Amino acid sequence: MNALIIRAGALGDTLMLLPALLDLSQKATITYVGRQPGLGFVKDYVNSAMDLERPGWHRLFMENPDRRRLPFSKTDLVIAFFSDEDGTISRNLSAYLPNTPTHIFPSFPKKGRHIHVALYLSNCLRSAGLPVDPDRSIKTILTRGLSEKMAAPVRQNKMVFHPGSGDPKKNHPPDFWLNLIARLSRETKLQRLKPLLLLGPAEKSICPSFRKSLSSTEAKIYFSPDKDLLTRILKEAILYIGQDSGITHLAAMLGTPTVALFKESNVHQWRPLGPYVKLIRQKEAGPRLINKALKASISLCDPLTSDL
């Protein structure tokens, strides 16, 4: 079966499809259409990947279809994840891909519904006719991560921090992260780990303050590393700590021991999926949260740091 899957969203939104795509390996031929940066991380798990920003895909959103075609013209099945209240996308897909079964689902489960986004997406793909087992797909990620598609990582003495996300409401302030880095760096069981910070466009305004505050330490800062460097950093790390963000979801799925700090997010829908994850839900930053993060970090790292 050949299927076209279309999903526009941020990195974390896109990664939620990986459990299902991994389960579909060898069972279906998948063409995925999405946006960067998530597109770069999905392409290794599908047969073909296309950028939704590529010329021609804008026709999906036109009020009236024109005579030209989409950049993709033949498939057995179309599955799209959009809010399509006025039916524009549905009408255009029917016009450009006539006689092709088309299924359009909301991008996310209803607010307040206690189902993980990854499981919701897997259920949608199955209901559209793809041979995916939703429960198995989640179980695989929880027990093995993405290991079936990766070489075994060689861990190094690094602990990685990602103090941001695309939504400021999710984030604890920079002072909290500086205190957390200092506290973990003093801990006997973790002090041999070298701190490394990942900062992206959403943290551009606070990047100078981090550089200044950490200038006299061994901490390294990477600003907007490309896909390959980011993946290598996460796979090599003994510990990762971050907010609810796409990078946190990626770290968890890669099998990196991950401490996820949730401030406002719906835990039922967005908890990171991976074999070594500790989730801490607390709105207030401060010593209590630092102590919780320290305890979780030691618990995750003990088996990996014993030989350092």
Order of alpha helices (4+ residues) and beta strands (2+ residues): beta-alpha-alpha-beta-alpha-beta-beta-alpha-beta-alpha-alpha-beta-alpha-beta-alpha-beta-alpha-beta-alpha-beta-alpha-beta-alpha
